[in-house]
Amino acid sequence: DELGLGTSTFDGYGLARAISEYILDKIGCMVVFATHFHELTSLEQEKAGVKNCHVSAQKGNQGLTFLYEVQKGPCLESFGIQVAEMANVPAKVIADAKRKAAELEHFSTAVKRARKLGMDDETPGDKENLQFVNKFANIDLPSMMKQGVSRDETLQMLKQALDLPQ
């Protein structure tokens, strides 16, 4: 999923998800897809032929040990910060990374909670914003990226998909 390199987390996830679904639905070939987006593991429940696997690691008194064994199922943990510690990244940077990760996790949890609640506690514009984001998430990007489709045609398709003025 490194095609999303240099994008925001949400853009990267969107690209990784769309690419995965395109490979599954349109190409149908066997593929090994490595990702750091835990959310992509839900594809196993949604699409036939998807099997989650991960390379195992073990936490212990000596820190993190990579076992280099492929095991069934998704990886339920992220080890990025532990790997940074192993690489002797300064303690202040590690502390900031932990704080930022917790903030992002809190934000993600709050968004999920708001969706479950049906946006009852919404602020002005929240419902419209969520509808827009959902429309954007459902855009068929592969069809817009076909060779021979002009920039103007692509823009027109985007406006139509998002119900924007033509």
Beta strands, then each sheet from edge to edge (+ up, - down):
strand 1: 53-60
strand 2: 63-72
sheet 1: 1+ 2-
end
